[in-house]
Amino acid sequence: MDQALAIKIIQNKINTALEQSDTSNPSECRALLQEIASDLNVFLSEGIDYKLVVDNLDESIFITDKDGKVLYVNPAYENNTGILREEVLGRTVQDILEEGKLFSGGATLDVIKMKKRVFRLSTILKTEPHHTGYAIGVPIFDGDGELSQVVVSSRPIFTLRELQNDYHRFLDEVTFINEQKELVKLFENAGQIPISDNLIGSSPALQKVYELVQKVAPTDASVMLTGESGVGKEIVADEIYKLGPRKDKPFVKVNCASIPSNLLESELFGYEKGAFTGANASGKRGLFEMANHGTLLLDEIGDMPLDLQVKLLRAIQNKEITHVGGTKPIPLDIRFISSTNSDLNKKIEEGTFRRDLFYRLSVIPIHIPPLRDRTEDLEELCNHFISIFGEHHGHRIHLLPEHLNLMKRYNWPGNIRELENVIEYLTICSSGTGYIDTDMLQGLLNITDIDEQNVNDASLAESMEQYEIAQIENALANSHNLREAGKILGVNASTVSRKIKQYGIPYPKSK
C-alpha cells in the first residue's frame, strides 16, 4: 500500500475513535483503537522508511517546495558538494543563486517554471577549483495536479568518466556473452564429447603422443600441451579427459586469448553481487567453480595477462579461489590441462610469462608434432574428413594417389585444421560425382607445378599466409563481430581471434 494512503487511513480511524470516545459505547472505541494499533504495527514493520533510504544514497538529493525554498538535502549532497545543509535549508534557490557563493546553474528554477523534468549542469562555487556536476530535476504534483515539490538529483561530472570505463566493460561483456559458446565449452561428462573428436593417425610421431597420453591420463598430474595452431591440442586434451579418473565429472574449456583481459579474472574466479558496475545482481559462479572436482582446460595459456598469472598460480598452489569482490575462500579440486602454440621458454626470457607458473602447469609436457612432420597420417586424416563432410553435404569425394602426393609436398602451415577446411572446400566444390580436379587442388594449395622437385616450403607458407590474411580481413570487413566473421570463414570465433593475433591484423577497424 502507498505510504501516504496508509497514513490517511490510519488518521481517519483515529478521528473516528476520538468521536466514539465521547459516546456511551466504550467497547466499540476500544476495538477500533486495537485495530489502529494493529495497522500501525503492520505499517512500521512492513513499510519502507524512505528518508532512511534517501539518506544513504550516493547520489546528491536536493528538495524544495513549489516556491524553491530548500526543504531537505541528503548527506551525499554535503559530501559531494562541500555545501553544509545549514547553508541552504530554509533559503530559496533564487536567493542562493543571487548571492553567488555556493553554486550556480542547477535545475530547480527551470522545473518550477516549466513544470516538467529537466537536465542541467551546475557548478559548485564553494570548492577550489570549482567542480561541475549534472543535475536532473523532477516535479512532484499533489492530488489536484498542482506543483508541490521539486526533487533534484545530481552527481559530480567526473563520475561520467567512471561510467565511460564501465561502458567499455559493458560492451566487452555483451560481446563475450554473444560469443561465449565459442570461447567457453562445458561438458558434464565424457559422454558429451563428440565421438568424431578423436586422435587420427598411426605415424611414429603420433604414436609417441598416444603412449604418453595413455600413461598420463589415469593420473591427476597437470599437463601442458604444445604445438602449432591447428595440430589438434584440444583433441589430445579430450583424450586425456576421456581416459582419466574424472571422466564422469565436469570438463570446462576456456580460451584465454579470446576473452577480453578485463573480463578474464571475473569469468575464471566468479564475482560477488555489486563487484563492479554491470555485474549480475546475484553474482556469478566462475569457470573454476564449474570445473571443481573435474578438469579445466586453459587454452592459449601463453596469452594470459601477467597480473592474472599471479592469481592463477596462487589458486593452484593454495587449491582455493576467492570471488572478485569477495572474501570467503572456495576450496578447489581440479585437474589442470593447459595448451599453447607459443614458445613459453621465450616468453619467460622476455618476462611475459612466469617461470613458476610454467613449472606448475607443465608437470607433464606433451608436444604434438605438426602435420608436415607426420605426412604418413595424411591419407587416414583425409578419409576421416571425407566421411564427415560427405555425410554432412550429401556426397563424398575420392582422392587419387596424385592428390595425396601433392598434399604430402605441401607445408600445411594451418596443420590439421587447414586440412579439414581443404577437404570441406573440395567436397562442396566438387562436381557432385566425387571427381576432384587436380588444378583446383593445386590452386587451393598455391602449388603451380606438381613436377617441380625444388619446392620452396617457406614461399608456399608465405603465400598461404597472405591468402589467409586477405580472407580474414574480407570477412571482418563484412561482419559486425568475430562470431559473424567466423561463420563467413567456416570456423569458430576463437579461431578468428587467434588468427588476428597471429598475423597482427588490426581489429576492430573503424568503418
C-alpha positions in Angstrom: 0.0 0.0 0.0 1.2 3.6 -0.8 2.7 5.2 2.3 0.5 8.4 2.1 -2.7 6.4 1.6 -1.8 4.2 4.6 -1.2 7.2 6.8 -4.5 8.8 5.7 -6.5 5.6 6.5 -4.9 5.4 10.0 -5.7 9.1 10.6 -9.3 8.5 9.6 -9.6 5.7 12.1 -8.1 7.8 14.8 -10.6 10.6 14.2 -13.4 8.0 14.3 -12.1 6.7 17.6 -12.0 10.2 19.0 -15.6 10.8 18.0 -16.7 7.5 19.6 -14.8 8.2 22.8 -17.5 10.8 23.6 -20.3 8.3 23.2 -21.6 5.7 25.6 -20.0 2.8 23.6 -16.5 2.3 25.0 -16.3 -1.3 23.7 -16.5 -0.2 20.1 -14.0 2.5 20.8 -11.6 0.0 22.4 -12.0 -2.3 19.4 -11.3 0.5 17.0 -8.2 1.5 18.9 -6.9 -2.0 18.9 -7.4 -2.1 15.1 -5.4 1.2 14.8 -2.6 -0.3 16.9 -2.6 -3.4 14.6 -2.4 -1.2 11.5 0.4 0.9 12.9 2.3 -2.3 13.7 2.0 -3.5 10.2 2.9 -0.1 8.8 6.0 0.2 11.0 7.2 -3.4 10.4 6.5 -3.7 6.6 6.6 -0.1 5.5 9.7 1.5 3.9 11.5 4.3 5.7 12.0 6.4 2.6 14.0 9.1 4.4 16.5 6.4 5.6 16.8 5.2 2.0 17.4 8.7 0.6 19.9 9.5 3.4 22.0 6.5 2.3 22.1 7.2 -1.4 25.4 8.0 -3.1 23.6 10.5 -5.3 23.0 14.0 -4.1 19.4 14.8 -3.4 18.1 18.4 -3.1 14.4 19.0 -2.4 12.5 22.3 -2.4 8.9 23.4 -2.2 6.9 24.8 -5.1 8.5 28.3 -4.5 12.1 27.0 -4.4 12.5 27.0 -0.7 15.0 24.3 0.3 13.4 21.6 2.5 16.0 18.8 2.5 19.4 17.8 1.3 20.8 14.3 2.0 24.3 13.5 3.5 25.6 12.7 0.0 24.9 16.3 -1.1 27.1 17.6 1.6 29.9 15.1 0.8 29.7 15.7 -3.0 29.5 19.5 -2.9 31.1 20.6 0.4 27.9 22.7 1.0 26.5 22.2 4.5 22.8 21.7 5.0 22.6 24.7 7.3 23.9 26.9 4.5 20.8 26.1 2.3 17.9 24.8 4.4 15.1 27.3 4.7 16.5 29.6 1.9 15.2 30.0 -1.6 17.2 28.8 -4.6 16.8 32.2 -6.1 18.5 33.9 -3.1 21.3 31.4 -3.1 22.0 31.9 -6.9 21.9 35.7 -6.5 24.4 35.5 -3.6 26.7 33.7 -5.9 28.8 31.9 -3.2 27.6 28.3 -3.1 26.5 27.1 -6.6 25.3 28.3 -10.0 23.0 26.8 -12.5 21.1 23.8 -11.4 17.6 22.5 -12.3 15.2 23.7 -9.6 14.1 27.0 -11.1 13.6 25.6 -14.5 11.4 22.8 -13.1 9.3 25.4 -11.3 8.9 27.4 -14.5 8.4 24.6 -17.0 6.6 22.1 -14.7 8.5 19.1 -16.3 11.6 17.0 -15.9 14.8 18.9 -16.9 18.6 18.0 -17.2 21.0 20.8 -16.4 24.6 21.4 -15.4 25.5 23.0 -12.0 28.8 24.4 -10.8 29.8 24.3 -7.2 31.4 27.7 -6.3 32.3 26.8 -2.8 35.1 24.5 -3.8 38.5 25.4 -5.3 38.8 24.6 -8.1 35.1 24.8 -8.9 33.5 21.4 -9.7 30.8 20.9 -12.3 28.1 18.4 -11.9 25.0 17.2 -13.8 21.5 17.7 -12.2 18.2 16.1 -13.0 15.2 18.0 -11.7 11.7 16.3 -11.3 8.4 18.0 -10.4 6.2 16.4 -7.7 2.4 17.2 -8.1 -0.3 17.0 -5.4 -3.7 15.3 -5.8 -5.1 18.4 -7.6 -2.3 18.4 -10.2 -0.6 21.4 -8.6 3.2 21.6 -8.2 4.0 20.6 -4.7 7.8 20.0 -4.5 10.9 19.8 -6.7 13.4 16.9 -6.3 16.8 17.4 -7.9 19.3 14.5 -8.0 22.9 15.2 -9.1 26.4 13.8 -9.4 29.8 15.3 -10.0 30.7 15.4 -13.7 33.9 13.3 -13.1 31.7 10.3 -12.4 30.8 10.3 -16.1 34.4 9.1 -16.7 33.8 6.1 -14.4 30.6 5.4 -16.4 32.6 5.6 -19.6 35.0 3.0 -18.3 32.2 0.8 -17.2 30.5 1.3 -20.6 33.6 -0.2 -22.3 33.5 -3.1 -19.9 29.8 -3.5 -20.6 30.5 -3.7 -24.4 33.1 -6.3 -23.7 30.6 -8.2 -21.5 27.9 -8.1 -24.2 30.4 -9.3 -26.9 31.7 -12.0 -24.6 28.1 -13.2 -23.9 27.3 -13.3 -27.6 30.4 -15.3 -28.4 30.7 -17.3 -25.1 29.6 -20.6 -26.7 32.7 -20.4 -28.8 35.1 -19.3 -26.1 33.9 -21.5 -23.2 32.8 -25.1 -23.6 31.3 -27.1 -20.7 30.8 -30.9 -20.7 29.2 -32.6 -17.8 30.9 -35.9 -18.6 33.0 -37.7 -21.2 29.8 -39.0 -23.0 29.0 -35.4 -24.2 32.2 -35.1 -26.2 31.6 -35.8 -29.9 32.8 -39.3 -30.9 34.4 -37.8 -34.1 36.8 -35.8 -31.9 39.5 -38.5 -31.6 43.1 -38.7 -32.4 43.6 -39.8 -36.1 46.8 -41.2 -37.4 49.3 -44.1 -36.9 52.6 -42.3 -37.7 55.6 -42.9 -35.3 55.4 -39.3 -34.2 51.8 -39.6 -33.2 52.3 -43.0 -31.6 54.7 -41.3 -29.1 51.9 -38.9 -28.2 49.4 -41.8 -27.9 51.8 -43.6 -25.5 52.3 -40.6 -23.3 48.6 -39.9 -23.2 47.9 -43.5 -22.0 50.4 -43.1 -19.2 49.4 -39.6 -18.1 45.6 -39.8 -18.4 44.9 -42.0 -15.3 46.8 -39.6 -13.0 45.9 -36.1 -11.7 49.1 -34.5 -13.0 48.9 -31.1 -14.7 49.6 -31.4 -18.4 51.0 -28.8 -20.8 50.1 -29.4 -24.5 52.3 -27.5 -27.0 52.3 -27.4 -30.8 51.5 -25.2 -33.7 48.0 -23.8 -34.3 45.7 -26.5 -35.7 47.7 -29.6 -34.7 44.9 -31.0 -32.5 45.9 -29.9 -29.0 42.2 -29.8 -27.9 41.7 -33.3 -29.3 44.6 -34.6 -27.1 43.1 -32.8 -24.1 39.8 -34.6 -24.8 41.6 -37.9 -24.9 43.3 -37.3 -21.5 39.9 -36.3 -20.0 38.1 -39.3 -21.5 40.7 -41.8 -20.3 41.1 -40.1 -16.9 39.5 -40.8 -13.5 37.4 -37.6 -13.7 35.6 -38.6 -16.9 32.3 -38.5 -15.1 33.0 -35.0 -13.7 32.8 -31.7 -15.5 35.2 -30.7 -18.2 35.5 -26.9 -18.8 37.4 -25.5 -21.7 38.3 -21.8 -21.8 40.2 -19.8 -24.5 42.4 -17.4 -22.5 43.3 -15.5 -25.7 39.8 -14.7 -26.8 38.2 -13.5 -23.6 38.8 -9.7 -23.0 41.5 -9.3 -20.4 39.3 -7.1 -18.2 36.7 -9.9 -18.1 39.0 -12.9 -17.7 39.5 -12.7 -14.0 35.8 -12.4 -13.2 35.0 -15.2 -15.6 37.6 -17.6 -14.2 37.1 -16.8 -10.5 33.5 -15.6 -10.4 32.3 -12.4 -8.6 30.1 -11.3 -5.8 27.0 -9.1 -6.4 27.9 -5.5 -6.9 31.6 -6.3 -7.5 31.6 -3.8 -10.4 29.1 -1.8 -12.4 27.1 -4.0 -14.7 27.8 -7.1 -12.6 25.0 -9.7 -12.3 22.7 -8.7 -9.4 23.1 -12.0 -7.7 26.8 -12.5 -8.5 28.2 -15.3 -10.8 30.0 -18.6 -10.4 33.4 -18.7 -12.2 34.7 -21.3 -14.5 36.9 -22.7 -11.7 33.8 -23.5 -9.7 32.1 -25.1 -12.7 35.2 -27.3 -13.2 35.5 -28.2 -9.5 36.2 -31.9 -8.9 36.6 -32.2 -12.7 39.1 -30.9 -15.3 39.8 -27.4 -16.6 41.5 -26.8 -20.0 43.2 -23.4 -20.2 43.7 -23.0 -24.0 46.2 -20.4 -25.2 47.6 -20.1 -21.7 50.6 -18.2 -23.2 48.4 -15.1 -23.8 47.2 -14.8 -20.2 48.0 -11.4 -18.7 50.8 -11.3 -16.2 48.7 -10.0 -13.3 46.3 -12.8 -13.8 49.1 -15.4 -14.0 49.9 -14.5 -10.3 46.4 -15.2 -9.2 46.2 -18.4 -11.2 49.5 -19.6 -9.6 48.1 -18.7 -6.1 44.9 -20.7 -6.9 46.8 -23.7 -8.0 49.2 -23.6 -5.0 46.6 -23.0 -2.4 43.9 -25.0 -4.1 41.3 -22.3 -3.5 40.0 -19.1 -5.1 38.1 -16.0 -3.9 35.4 -14.3 -5.9 36.1 -10.9 -7.3 34.7 -8.6 -4.6 34.5 -11.4 -2.1 36.4 -12.5 1.0 35.4 -16.1 1.5 37.8 -18.7 0.1 36.4 -21.5 -2.1 38.3 -24.8 -1.9 39.2 -26.4 -5.3 39.9 -29.9 -6.5 40.7 -29.5 -10.2 42.9 -31.2 -12.7 44.6 -28.6 -15.0 45.4 -29.1 -18.7 47.0 -26.2 -20.5 47.7 -25.7 -24.2 49.6 -23.1 -26.2 51.1 -22.5 -29.6 53.5 -20.0 -28.1 57.2 -20.6 -27.2 56.8 -20.3 -23.4 60.5 -20.5 -22.8 61.0 -17.4 -25.0 58.1 -15.7 -23.2 59.8 -16.5 -19.9 63.0 -14.9 -21.1 61.1 -11.9 -22.3 59.3 -11.6 -18.9 55.8 -12.1 -20.3 55.2 -15.5 -18.7 56.0 -16.6 -15.1 58.6 -19.3 -14.8 57.0 -20.6 -11.5 53.6 -20.9 -13.2 55.1 -22.7 -16.1 56.6 -25.3 -13.8 53.2 -25.7 -12.0 51.3 -26.3 -15.3 54.0 -28.2 -17.2 54.4 -31.2 -14.9 53.9 -33.4 -17.9 54.7 -31.7 -21.2 53.3 -33.2 -24.4 54.3 -31.8 -27.8 52.0 -32.5 -30.7 54.0 -32.6 -34.0 52.9 -30.5 -37.0 51.3 -32.3 -39.9 54.3 -31.8 -42.2 56.3 -34.0 -39.8 53.8 -36.8 -39.9 52.6 -36.9 -43.5 52.0 -40.6 -43.1 48.8 -39.7 -41.4 47.5 -37.6 -44.3 45.5 -40.4 -46.0 43.9 -41.5 -42.8 43.0 -37.9 -41.9 41.7 -37.2 -45.4 39.4 -40.3 -45.3 38.2 -39.2 -41.8 37.2 -35.8 -43.0 35.8 -37.1 -46.3 33.4 -39.3 -44.3 32.3 -36.5 -42.1 31.7 -33.9 -44.8 30.3 -36.5 -47.2 27.6 -37.2 -44.7 27.0 -33.5 -44.0 26.9 -32.3 -47.6 25.3 -35.4 -49.1 28.1 -36.7 -51.4 31.6 -38.0 -51.0 34.8 -37.1 -52.9 37.5 -39.5 -53.9 41.2 -38.6 -53.7 43.6 -40.1 -56.3 47.2 -41.0 -55.4 48.4 -37.9 -57.3 46.2 -35.8 -55.0 47.7 -37.3 -51.9 51.3 -36.9 -53.2 50.5 -33.3 -53.9 49.2 -32.8 -50.3 52.3 -34.5 -48.9 54.5 -31.9 -50.5 52.6 -29.0 -49.1 53.9 -27.4 -45.9 50.5 -27.2 -44.1 51.0 -24.1 -42.0 47.5 -24.5 -40.6 48.0 -28.2 -39.9 45.0 -30.5 -39.4 42.6 -27.6 -39.1 43.7 -26.4 -42.5 43.4 -29.9 -44.0 39.9 -30.1 -42.6 39.0 -26.9 -44.3 40.5 -28.0 -47.6 38.5 -31.3 -47.6 35.3 -29.5 -46.9 36.0 -27.0 -49.7 36.7 -29.8 -52.1 33.5 -31.6 -51.0 31.4 -28.6 -51.6 33.1 -27.5 -54.9 33.4 -30.9 -56.5 31.1 -31.8 -59.4 28.9 -34.0 -57.3 30.3 -37.1 -58.8 33.2 -37.0 -56.3 35.7 -36.1 -59.0 38.5 -33.7 -57.8 40.1 -31.5 -60.4 43.9 -31.5 -59.8 44.2 -27.9 -61.0 41.7 -26.9 -58.4 43.7 -28.6 -55.6 46.9 -27.0 -56.9 45.4 -23.6 -57.0 43.9 -24.1 -53.5 47.3 -25.0 -52.1 49.1 -22.4 -54.3 51.3 -25.1 -56.0 51.9 -24.2 -59.6 53.9 -27.3 -60.8 53.4 -30.7 -59.3 56.5 -32.0 -61.1 58.7 -29.2 -59.5 61.2 -31.0 -57.3 62.6 -28.0 -55.6 59.6 -26.7 -53.7 60.3 -23.8 -51.5 58.2 -24.5 -48.4 58.8 -21.1 -47.0 57.4 -19.3 -50.1 54.4 -21.7 -50.0 53.7 -20.9 -46.4 54.1 -17.2 -47.0 51.7 -17.3 -50.0 49.2 -19.2 -48.0 49.6 -16.8 -45.1 48.9 -13.8 -47.4 45.8 -15.6 -48.8 44.6 -16.3 -45.3 45.1 -12.7 -44.2 43.1 -11.5 -47.2 40.3 -13.9 -46.4 40.1 -12.9 -42.8 40.3 -9.1 -43.5 37.5 -9.5 -46.0 35.3 -11.4 -43.5 36.0 -8.8 -40.8 35.0 -6.0 -43.2 31.7 -7.7 -43.9 30.7 -8.6 -40.3 29.9 -7.0 -37.0 31.8 -9.3 -34.7 34.1 -12.3 -34.6 31.2 -14.8 -34.5 29.8 -13.4 -37.8 33.3 -13.4 -39.3 33.8 -17.0 -38.2 30.5 -18.0 -40.0 31.8 -16.4 -43.2 35.1 -18.3 -43.0 33.6 -21.5 -41.8 35.5 -21.5 -38.5 34.6 -20.6 -34.9 35.2 -17.1 -33.3 38.1 -18.3 -31.2 40.0 -19.4 -34.4 39.4 -15.9 -36.0 40.7 -14.3 -32.8 43.8 -16.5 -32.8 44.5 -15.7 -36.4 44.1 -12.0 -35.8 46.7 -12.2 -33.1 48.9 -14.4 -35.2 49.0 -12.2 -38.2 48.7 -8.9 -36.3 45.6 -7.9 -38.2 44.2 -4.6 -36.8 40.8 -5.2 -35.2 38.3 -3.7 -34.8 38.7 -1.3 -37.8 36.7 1.9 -38.0 34.0 1.6 -40.6 
